[in-house]
Amino acid sequence: MRLFLKLPLAALLAAALPLGAQARDFPSRPITFIVPFAAGSATDQIGRAIGQGVTEQTGQAVVIENKPGASAMIGAAAAARAAPDGYTVLITTNTTHAANEHLYKTLTYDPVRDYAPLTLLGKGGQIMVVNPSSPARTVGDFLDQARKNPGKLSFGSGSSSSRIAGELLQQMADIKLLHVPYKSNPLAITDLLGGQIDMMITDTATGLPQVKSGKLRALGVTGLARSALAPDVPTIAEAGVPGYEMGYWFAAYAPAGTPPDVVERLNELLVQATQTAPAKQFYAQTGTDPATSTPDELAKFQQAESKKWGDIIEKAGIQPE
């Protein structure tokens, strides 16, 4: 009987602790990182690297839960519905929190109201790749092919960044391609390797290893400057589409309603995790630039990015689905 009485008493005492005291004890059990893209994607890679950094600091495991599909809406919605206790974190990109609201008439989540911003995690560029059997050896070659065969060459995408990069290329180069959507960039890469699609513009974390292994051919990178990891690959801007530029970013969010002191603790853990060896290795190997922020800075950054992506999508003539 005594043991039975002690349990609810302990629970009552825990509930009576100030929030600050609860945050100091956080985390006391494993944290789940929901990644709304497939295993092997750049978001998955940075989630695992940051997760290792959090574990190093806390001694608590970080569980990666991949929930790809519906342009990352499945994973984003799952994170939004999770308990706001700090033990579920969404590791995501501009796809869910800047682009989707302009690409779809109806979302299964609200990118502002359903989340508590935590921190930026990084910013990166993309790479335009084709199968080595493709006759296109340069961006110019590919554009010439596309102009001779309007609507017949295809490009795959497994994220909004990848898709909008292709849409922007069509707009700025005055070509017409067939868009083939995928749940995640690695799935599109698989079909590109198999010759089912003609081209894709993907994050460097996913595409560059395939280029270095000789399985894909790089035509150009999306930044205004060449990548230090692929200095021989020209920018798309210098290779035939002046002014072309497209990138992406990673960020972390908790469900709305997460206590402010827990948000502060998560921000601290995640920012420090970007300085650990696993994260530094990810940044170095993928050409991603480390980038962190306060929760308020992320909220303002997201607002500005949503407007930017909305303008690009509108100019590209993409109608919400």
Helices and strands as residue ranges (DSSP letters): H 2-16, H 19-24, E 31-35, H 42-58, E 62-66, H 73-81, E 88-93, H 94-94, I 95-99, H 100-103, E 115-130, H 139-148, E 154-157, H 160-173, E 178-181, H 185-193, E 199-203, H 204-212, E 217-221, E 247-255, H 260-273, H 277-286, E 289-290, H 295-315
